């Protein structure tokens, strides 16, 4: 018989929560946040109706959806390139010769973009290539860090099991890293996709002439048009949440074993 979840239990740590309760909590808190925003008496904070009108104006007269598509293409291409490079380097790092290179790549996450912009400009042929290169680098260093951390925590059991089945060398790497860590890779893709949207405004600000929703956001923010700024931010948030949900669905479809034994789906 299913246990009844009492409201007081929601205040207790590590309380199991079913999916429908989680969705209800998210909806209730989102509605409360919108209500507080609508009832705010701030003179500088734009109200929801004002933001809605600004969004319609941006779509009709400023090409918001066109600029959004420009940014989505850059983000997806950078995500694909950074994932492929990080996974390839993580596979190579299973050999001692390549481990220092992988650790050096992970250490590059401490570098700021300001000092690297000129280097990327030298190797980029146009504005879009520059954006993709910088964005992919920002995702790559964090994904390598995550993969190396997960590999370091992996026991020798999967490797020994592969050897008992007659596998050798890089075949073991393919089984343990590419297949065995597929769910981890998809989780890191979700995290780095969010990082990409966070960095997008900075990257597109370097080459505003190429368009993009990040460049549009900087232009509106420059003139302190808060209603339009909020409308653009809401659009980025909505697209990011949809992308995250699609990647989560991909993980559940491709790696169903990753949710075994869990009462709720991964957040």
Secondary structure, DSSP 8 states (H G I E B T S, - for coil): ------GGGGGSTT----HHHHHHHHHHHHHHHHHHHHT---SSS--HHHHHHHHHHHHHHS-HHHHHHHHHHHHHHHHHHHHHHHHHHHHHTTSHHHHHHHHHHHHGGGS-GGGTHHHHHHH-SSHHHHHHHHHHHHHHHHHHHHHHHHHHT--SHHHHHHHHTT--THHHHIIIIIITTHHHHHHHHHHHHHHHHHHHHHHHHHTGGG--HHHHHHHHHHTT-HHHHHHHHHHHHHHHHHHHHHHHHHHHHH-GGGGTT-SS---
